[in-house]
Amino acid sequence: MPVRSIGFAVSANLARPVVAQLKGRGKLERGWLGVRVQDLTLELAQSFGLSTPEGGLVADVATDGPASRAGFAPGDVILSVNGRVTGTKRDLLLTLAALPIGQKAELRVWRQNAEIVLWPVIGAMPGTPQNAPQAPREIRARSKALIIGLNLAPLTAARRELLEIPPNLNGVIVLSIDDDSAFIGFGIRPGDVIQSVNQRRVNSPAEAIATIRQALASEHKMC
C-alpha cells in the first residue's frame, strides 16, 4: 500500500472546534451513532447487491441509541455520512467521531437492494466522564494534551526501507493515534508521513508538535 504524505492546517481544520468544545464543556467529546460495524468483503458486497466493497456493514444496533431511534437495522450498509463516502469501517468510525453532538446527520444507507436516507441525531460516546467545570488555566493545559494525541517518529533509514518511503519524501511518520486525540476524526492514520503543518515544513517530531501547539495557542486567542 502506498505511503500517504499529508500536510494540514491546524487553525482552519482542527483548533477552533476543539478549543470551542474545551471552553464550553471543559472536555473533548466524540460523536456516537450506536452501531457495531464491520468491513465489507467483495463477496459480502455482492451478496447485498453492491458492485464494490465500500461502506460499513451494520452488524448490531445499540438499544435506544441514535441509530436505533433513526431506524437503522442490522444488515444496513452505510455508504456516506453528510455526503462523505465511507470507504472502510475505519473511515466511517473516524467520520462519525468528528460529528458534533446533537447534530442531525444525513446517512445514505443501502438496504434490500435500494438506497435510503436516514437522519440520526448524533449522541455522545457512552462512558465519557462528566468533568466538573474547569478554570481557564486547566482548560488550556488539557487542550494542549488533547489536541495532539499523536505518536510521531523521525524518518530513519530503517523506517524508510520497511515502509518503502521514497528518499525525496521528508517529514515525520505517524506511529499511532490515541483514541482521545483531536486528530481522530480527520483521517490521519498510522503510517502517514506528515510533511507540513500550517504550510510549515516539519522534519522532526518535536518540530511538528511545537508547530501544532503554536497554532493552537494562536487560535485560542481568537476564540
Rosetta silent file (secondary structure, phi, psi, omega in degrees, C-alpha in Angstrom):
SEQUENCE: MPVRSIGFAVSANLARPVVAQLKGRGKLERGWLGVRVQDLTLELAQSFGLSTPEGGLVADVATDGPASRAGFAPGDVILSVNGRVTGTKRDLLLTLAALPIGQKAELRVWRQNAEIVLWPVIGAMPGTPQNAPQAPREIRARSKALIIGLNLAPLTAARRELLEIPPNLNGVIVLSIDDDSAFIGFGIRPGDVIQSVNQRRVNSPAEAIATIRQALASEHKMC
SCORE:     score description
SCORE:     0.000 S_00000001
   1 L     0.000  129.783 -178.694    0.000    0.000    0.000 S_00000001
   2 L   -62.745  144.461  176.737    1.465    3.399   -0.970 S_00000001
   3 L   -74.892  135.158  177.534    2.534    5.684    1.860 S_00000001
   4 L   -90.631  130.514  172.254    0.343    8.772    2.208 S_00000001
   5 E  -107.292  132.883 -173.613    2.090   12.100    2.620 S_00000001
   6 E  -134.136  156.212  168.500   -0.058   14.829    4.135 S_00000001
   7 E  -136.091  148.818 -178.335    0.002   18.432    5.213 S_00000001
   8 E  -146.314  158.189  179.014   -2.734   20.111    7.212 S_00000001
   9 L  -105.741  111.441 -177.332   -3.805   23.493    8.550 S_00000001
  10 H   -65.186  -43.367 -172.913   -4.432   23.358   12.289 S_00000001
  11 H   -62.906  -39.968 -176.388   -6.149   26.724   12.560 S_00000001
  12 H   -84.219  -38.986 -168.674   -8.831   26.008    9.973 S_00000001
  13 H  -101.394  -13.510 -169.618   -9.423   22.296   10.375 S_00000001
  14 H  -135.956  -54.400 -167.023   -8.720   21.470   13.964 S_00000001
  15 H   -64.461  -43.731 -172.981   -8.068   24.056   16.634 S_00000001
  16 H   -61.569  -51.707  179.299  -11.265   26.107   16.540 S_00000001
  17 H   -65.317  -32.903 -179.967  -13.829   23.286   17.104 S_00000001
  18 H   -69.867  -46.383  179.224  -11.601   21.617   19.690 S_00000001
  19 H   -62.986  -38.629  179.093  -10.974   24.819   21.635 S_00000001
  20 H   -61.629  -42.149  177.763  -14.686   25.652   21.453 S_00000001
  21 H   -64.131  -42.662 -177.707  -15.542   22.274   22.993 S_00000001
  22 H   -67.040  -37.706  178.810  -12.952   22.672   25.725 S_00000001
  23 H   -71.587  -38.291 -176.041  -14.129   26.190   26.568 S_00000001
  24 H   -81.042  -36.992 -173.720  -17.815   25.262   26.520 S_00000001
  25 H  -117.393  -14.793 -177.221  -17.734   21.840   28.142 S_00000001
  26 L    75.527   13.880 -179.537  -14.270   21.540   29.681 S_00000001
  27 L  -160.259  165.597  178.112  -13.715   18.300   27.743 S_00000001
  28 L  -105.135  121.559 -176.152  -13.435   16.860   24.258 S_00000001
  29 L  -109.726  150.375 -179.558  -16.420   14.757   23.218 S_00000001
  30 L  -112.706  139.941  177.668  -16.756   12.244   20.397 S_00000001
  31 E   -69.013  149.078 -176.030  -19.811   11.678   18.260 S_00000001
  32 E  -139.739  130.432  178.457  -21.606    8.329   18.627 S_00000001
  33 L   -97.966  -33.343  179.673  -24.100    6.631   16.341 S_00000001
  34 L    90.438   40.597  175.628  -24.698    3.466   18.343 S_00000001
  35 E  -133.438  153.087  169.056  -23.869    0.756   15.821 S_00000001
  36 E  -105.561  124.269 -174.142  -21.299   -2.013   15.592 S_00000001
  37 E  -119.725  159.573  175.048  -19.925   -2.159   12.078 S_00000001
  38 E  -136.660  157.325  178.391  -17.664   -4.417   10.081 S_00000001
  39 E   -69.137  151.391  174.715  -15.801   -4.040    6.798 S_00000001
  40 L   -90.351  132.201  166.713  -17.360   -5.333    3.617 S_00000001
  41 L   -88.762  166.666  179.000  -15.567   -8.001    1.632 S_00000001
  42 H   -61.606  -39.592 -179.985  -16.202   -8.189   -2.094 S_00000001
  43 H   -63.884  -42.986  178.156  -18.242  -11.352   -1.561 S_00000001
  44 H   -63.783  -45.174 -179.109  -20.385   -9.674    1.119 S_00000001
  45 H   -58.054  -45.845 -178.905  -20.880   -6.574   -1.004 S_00000001
  46 H   -65.205  -33.460  178.672  -22.025   -8.630   -3.980 S_00000001
  47 H   -67.590  -24.380  177.495  -24.418  -10.599   -1.777 S_00000001
  48 L   -91.592   -0.806  179.904  -26.061   -7.274   -0.823 S_00000001
  49 L    88.892   17.497  178.742  -26.275   -6.203   -4.461 S_00000001
  50 L  -103.661  144.610 -176.851  -23.339   -3.787   -4.348 S_00000001
  51 L   -85.901  -22.822 -179.075  -20.621   -3.802   -7.003 S_00000001
  52 L  -129.029  148.216 -178.793  -17.798   -2.547   -4.742 S_00000001
  53 L   -83.445   58.622 -179.711  -16.891   -3.349   -1.105 S_00000001
  54 L  -114.112  132.281  179.916  -17.219    0.242    0.098 S_00000001
  55 L   124.996  172.349  178.948  -19.131    1.182    3.208 S_00000001
  56 E  -111.450  124.259  179.973  -19.691   -0.049    6.727 S_00000001
  57 E   -84.787  122.581  179.554  -21.891   -3.073    7.317 S_00000001
  58 E   -75.802  112.870  179.638  -24.100   -2.666   10.386 S_00000001
  59 E   -92.387  -28.959 -178.058  -23.687   -5.836   12.451 S_00000001
  60 E  -156.417  151.848 -179.525  -25.575   -4.662   15.542 S_00000001
  61 E  -123.802  126.422 -179.790  -27.575   -1.653   16.726 S_00000001
  62 L   -65.899  138.432  178.659  -27.418   -0.400   20.318 S_00000001
  63 L   -63.180  127.893  177.143  -30.753   -0.376   22.133 S_00000001
  64 L    58.864   29.038  173.672  -32.217    3.135   22.338 S_00000001
  65 L   -93.371  177.364 -179.901  -29.128    4.682   20.715 S_00000001
  66 H   -55.894  -41.557 -179.196  -29.123    7.338   17.981 S_00000001
  67 H   -67.008  -42.272  179.161  -29.107    4.707   15.220 S_00000001
  68 H   -60.249  -43.911 -178.678  -31.954    2.730   16.781 S_00000001
  69 H   -68.240  -25.779 -179.190  -34.101    5.845   17.101 S_00000001
  70 H   -88.325   -6.150  176.258  -33.366    6.768   13.465 S_00000001
  71 L    98.838   15.617  176.783  -34.448    3.353   12.166 S_00000001
  72 L   -69.604  153.550  179.450  -31.135    1.577   11.480 S_00000001
  73 L  -143.656  150.367  174.619  -31.166   -2.222   11.363 S_00000001
  74 L   -54.694  138.481 -177.028  -28.546   -4.991   11.211 S_00000001
  75 L    99.770  -14.926  173.498  -27.648   -5.668    7.592 S_00000001
  76 L   -66.337  147.163  173.641  -27.733   -2.000    6.576 S_00000001
  77 E  -115.813  116.895 -179.477  -24.674   -0.790    4.679 S_00000001
  78 E   -82.711  117.358 -175.009  -23.707    2.810    5.466 S_00000001
  79 E   -93.411  -36.486 -178.329  -22.472    4.368    2.222 S_00000001
  80 E  -156.394  157.350  177.716  -21.869    8.000    3.199 S_00000001
  81 E  -126.797  116.465 -177.686  -22.122   10.485    6.062 S_00000001
  82 L    50.351   40.957  177.415  -23.134   14.049    5.163 S_00000001
  83 L    85.927   -7.318  179.873  -22.024   13.394    1.599 S_00000001
  84 E   -92.385  119.144 -176.934  -18.668   11.919    2.591 S_00000001
  85 E   -67.945  136.217  179.160  -18.237    8.403    1.190 S_00000001
  86 L   -99.200   98.715 -176.392  -17.270    5.790    3.772 S_00000001
  87 L   -70.772  -38.112 -177.842  -14.694    3.610    2.059 S_00000001
  88 L  -138.652  170.237  175.446  -13.948    1.369    5.050 S_00000001
  89 H   -54.994  -43.691 -177.949  -15.130    0.682    8.586 S_00000001
  90 H   -63.535  -43.252  177.594  -12.279    2.854    9.881 S_00000001
  91 H   -57.897  -42.662 -179.220  -13.239    5.765    7.602 S_00000001
  92 H   -63.642  -47.580 -177.877  -16.801    5.528    8.868 S_00000001
  93 H   -63.945  -38.845  178.246  -15.847    5.484   12.551 S_00000001
  94 H   -65.348  -41.267  179.870  -13.483    8.442   12.124 S_00000001
  95 H   -65.015  -44.048  179.938  -16.151   10.443   10.303 S_00000001
  96 H   -64.882  -40.217 -178.367  -18.785    9.707   12.943 S_00000001
  97 H   -62.574  -28.295 -177.129  -16.419   10.555   15.800 S_00000001
  98 L   -85.312   -8.194 -177.501  -15.834   14.019   14.331 S_00000001
  99 L   -73.921  141.754  177.781  -19.534   14.938   14.079 S_00000001
 100 L   -64.861  137.415  178.878  -20.873   17.496   16.566 S_00000001
 101 L   -68.938  135.801 -178.377  -23.003   16.009   19.325 S_00000001
 102 L    89.984   -4.011 -179.620  -26.672   16.901   18.992 S_00000001
 103 L   -91.567  139.632  174.667  -26.417   17.485   15.242 S_00000001
 104 E   -79.807  131.241 -178.159  -28.678   15.661   12.790 S_00000001
 105 L  -114.451  148.932  177.373  -26.593   13.831   10.180 S_00000001
 106 L   -98.430  113.973  179.578  -27.522   12.615    6.713 S_00000001
 107 E  -116.595  121.160  173.493  -26.518    8.978    6.196 S_00000001
 108 E   -83.034  129.728 -173.298  -27.033    7.222    2.885 S_00000001
 109 E  -130.011  138.830  175.610  -27.794    3.558    3.566 S_00000001
 110 E   -98.527  122.044 -178.010  -28.111    0.520    1.304 S_00000001
 111 E  -143.911  123.631  176.311  -30.967   -1.746    2.369 S_00000001
 112 L    51.689   52.480  175.188  -32.648   -4.559    0.452 S_00000001
 113 L    62.907   25.454  176.539  -31.150   -3.564   -2.915 S_00000001
 114 E  -146.424  152.725  179.118  -32.194    0.070   -2.589 S_00000001
 115 E   -96.412  131.571  176.340  -30.649    3.264   -1.266 S_00000001
 116 E  -127.752  167.733  177.722  -32.397    5.135    1.533 S_00000001
 117 E  -120.940  128.202  175.808  -31.501    8.147    3.670 S_00000001
 118 E  -116.465  151.626 -172.525  -31.666    8.105    7.476 S_00000001
 119 L  -125.489   73.458  177.657  -31.290   11.145    9.741 S_00000001
 120 L   -74.394  151.105  171.168  -29.869   10.199   13.171 S_00000001
 121 E   -95.735  117.709 -173.161  -29.132   12.808   15.817 S_00000001
 122 L   -64.623  132.476  179.229  -25.525   12.189   16.848 S_00000001
 123 E  -102.719  179.104  176.673  -25.086   11.324   20.533 S_00000001
 124 E   -88.851  143.691  178.725  -22.170   11.467   22.953 S_00000001
 125 L   -58.353  124.023  179.436  -19.900    8.450   23.293 S_00000001
 126 L   -60.566  148.300  177.909  -21.117    6.430   26.305 S_00000001
 127 L    85.648    0.016  176.824  -18.768    6.231   29.253 S_00000001
 128 L   -70.414  123.809 -177.265  -17.301    9.694   28.675 S_00000001
 129 L   -61.766  138.821  177.455  -16.511   11.074   32.134 S_00000001
 130 L   -88.077  101.903 -175.416  -18.588   14.031   33.155 S_00000001
 131 L   -83.317  146.298  172.619  -15.995   16.558   34.196 S_00000001
 132 L   -70.462  155.947  178.011  -16.627   19.426   36.527 S_00000001
 133 L   -55.205  140.064 -176.858  -16.214   22.905   35.044 S_00000001
 134 L  -109.204  150.800  174.561  -12.559   23.793   34.699 S_00000001
 135 L   -70.832  155.985 -179.665  -10.755   27.043   35.221 S_00000001
 136 H   -52.088  -39.117 -179.132   -9.294   28.673   32.078 S_00000001
 137 H   -65.215  -38.868  178.170   -5.761   27.595   33.056 S_00000001
 138 H   -66.464  -38.958  179.396   -6.905   23.968   33.417 S_00000001
 139 H   -64.859  -42.432  179.245   -8.653   24.117   30.060 S_00000001
 140 H   -62.811  -39.582 -179.689   -5.536   25.477   28.372 S_00000001
 141 H   -66.100  -42.954  179.916   -3.454   22.695   29.905 S_00000001
 142 H   -68.610  -36.247 -177.613   -5.883   19.994   28.812 S_00000001
 143 H   -61.531  -36.386  178.541   -6.243   21.450   25.341 S_00000001
 144 H   -65.046  -37.928 -178.741   -2.521   21.006   24.770 S_00000001
 145 H   -72.987  -43.006 -174.290   -2.703   17.368   25.779 S_00000001
 146 H   -77.712  -27.581 -177.158   -5.866   16.524   23.853 S_00000001
 147 H   -68.356  -26.030 -175.204   -5.034   18.411   20.676 S_00000001
 148 H   -88.538  -90.931  178.269   -2.010   16.199   19.997 S_00000001
 149 L    64.303   21.262  179.701   -2.575   12.517   20.753 S_00000001
 150 E  -115.700  133.330  173.396   -0.153   11.517   18.004 S_00000001
 151 E   -97.151  103.807 -174.841    2.843    9.248   18.450 S_00000001
 152 E  -104.993  153.482  179.467    5.306   10.622   15.907 S_00000001
 153 E  -143.570  152.340  177.031    8.729    9.349   14.898 S_00000001
 154 E   -69.990  158.456  177.753   11.534   10.554   12.635 S_00000001
 155 L   -85.333   86.568  177.519   12.010    9.038    9.192 S_00000001
 156 L   -78.461  166.521  178.843   15.044    6.855    9.831 S_00000001
 157 H   -60.439  -38.557 -179.109   16.693    4.800    7.103 S_00000001
 158 H   -65.197  -42.567  179.956   15.228    1.633    8.619 S_00000001
 159 H   -68.474  -37.553  177.405   11.676    3.019    8.587 S_00000001
 160 H   -60.241  -43.718 -178.347   12.099    4.258    5.023 S_00000001
 161 H   -68.148  -43.821 -177.777   13.194    0.814    3.904 S_00000001
 162 H   -63.388  -43.226 -175.273   10.478   -1.022    5.845 S_00000001
 163 H   -97.468    2.927  178.855    7.644    1.208    4.623 S_00000001
 164 L    57.103   48.250  179.643    9.132    1.859    1.166 S_00000001
 165 L   -88.819  125.629 -178.376    9.161    5.626    1.676 S_00000001
 166 L   -58.898  147.103 -178.081   10.878    7.471   -1.196 S_00000001
 167 L   -65.012  -21.728 -179.639   14.129    9.270   -0.294 S_00000001
 168 L   -87.314    0.349  179.731   12.740   12.602   -1.510 S_00000001
 169 L   -98.347  116.679 -176.895    9.816   12.448    0.933 S_00000001
 170 L  -117.483  156.589 -179.675   10.607   14.242    4.203 S_00000001
 171 L   146.625 -148.911  177.924    8.677   14.801    7.395 S_00000001
 172 E  -129.549  150.137 -177.115    7.659   12.683   10.381 S_00000001
 173 E  -101.380  141.869  177.629    5.824    9.388   10.454 S_00000001
 174 E   -86.690  114.227  178.115    2.668    8.670   12.475 S_00000001
 175 E   -84.372  -39.213  179.266    3.229    5.521   14.536 S_00000001
 176 E  -159.892  166.744  178.702   -0.129    5.598   16.346 S_00000001
 177 E  -135.250  129.598 -177.388   -3.031    7.874   17.244 S_00000001
 178 L   -70.190  152.271  179.211   -4.714    7.996   20.668 S_00000001
 179 L   -62.802  -29.129 -177.981   -8.442    7.342   20.991 S_00000001
 180 L  -100.510   14.787  178.720   -8.940   10.789   22.572 S_00000001
 181 L   -71.945  143.895  176.204   -6.820   12.675   20.056 S_00000001
 182 H   -69.310  -13.587  179.936   -8.439   15.606   18.290 S_00000001
 183 H   -84.382   -4.453 -171.245   -6.971   14.207   15.076 S_00000001
 184 H   -62.045  -29.519 -178.085   -9.091   11.046   15.282 S_00000001
 185 H   -98.663   13.692 -175.741  -11.768   12.474   13.030 S_00000001
 186 L  -115.122   17.942  171.512   -9.529   13.994   10.396 S_00000001
 187 L    80.554   -0.265  176.761   -8.386   10.892    8.557 S_00000001
 188 L   -72.445  136.558 -176.230   -4.844   10.765    9.906 S_00000001
 189 L  -141.426  159.165  178.070   -3.755    7.161   10.359 S_00000001
 190 L   -55.617  138.422 -178.177   -0.668    5.177   11.364 S_00000001
 191 L    97.956  -15.059  176.409    1.891    5.060    8.584 S_00000001
 192 L   -68.738  149.098  173.346    1.096    8.550    7.261 S_00000001
 193 E  -108.685  117.059  177.109    4.003   10.917    6.718 S_00000001
 194 E   -86.595  116.703 -179.240    3.281   14.469    7.887 S_00000001
 195 E   -93.777  -33.963 -175.934    5.259   16.848    5.710 S_00000001
 196 E  -149.812  154.559  174.790    3.881   20.195    6.839 S_00000001
 197 E  -131.708  122.569 -175.853    1.697   21.880    9.442 S_00000001
 198 L    52.491   43.033  177.678    0.109   25.209    8.540 S_00000001
 199 L    65.699   14.116  175.199    2.296   25.270    5.398 S_00000001
 200 E  -106.015  125.127  179.064    5.452   24.962    7.520 S_00000001
 201 E   -64.350  140.100  177.723    7.704   22.025    6.742 S_00000001
 202 L  -123.289  135.873 -175.434    8.387   19.744    9.709 S_00000001
 203 L  -122.056   -0.400  178.812   11.421   17.486    9.931 S_00000001
 204 L  -149.966  156.213  177.058   11.217   16.099   13.455 S_00000001
 205 H   -56.858  -42.347 -179.377    8.502   15.037   15.921 S_00000001
 206 H   -61.979  -39.678 -179.569    9.432   17.891   18.274 S_00000001
 207 H   -67.602  -39.790  179.123    9.129   20.419   15.446 S_00000001
 208 H   -64.630  -46.790 -179.350    5.732   19.043   14.407 S_00000001
 209 H   -63.348  -42.423 -179.793    4.343   19.109   17.965 S_00000001
 210 H   -62.059  -40.337 -179.553    5.698   22.623   18.568 S_00000001
 211 H   -67.078  -40.497  177.854    4.068   23.888   15.375 S_00000001
 212 H   -63.294  -44.813 -179.395    0.714   22.323   16.305 S_00000001
 213 H   -65.739  -36.897  178.168    0.851   23.838   19.796 S_00000001
 214 H   -64.238  -40.799  178.223    1.776   27.231   18.400 S_00000001
 215 H   -65.014  -40.819  178.655   -1.231   27.094   16.080 S_00000001
 216 H   -62.767  -44.541 -179.092   -3.479   26.089   18.961 S_00000001
 217 H   -62.594  -40.133  179.776   -2.235   28.934   21.151 S_00000001
 218 H   -65.823  -41.897 -179.440   -2.818   31.413   18.335 S_00000001
 219 H   -68.814  -33.987 -179.810   -6.335   30.098   17.697 S_00000001
 220 H   -61.323  -36.463  179.594   -7.152   30.191   21.426 S_00000001
 221 H   -68.315  -27.000 -177.541   -6.548   33.952   21.436 S_00000001
 222 H   -81.370  -23.332 -173.943   -9.008   34.378   18.551 S_00000001
 223 L   -75.723    0.000    0.000  -11.848   32.443   20.206 S_00000001
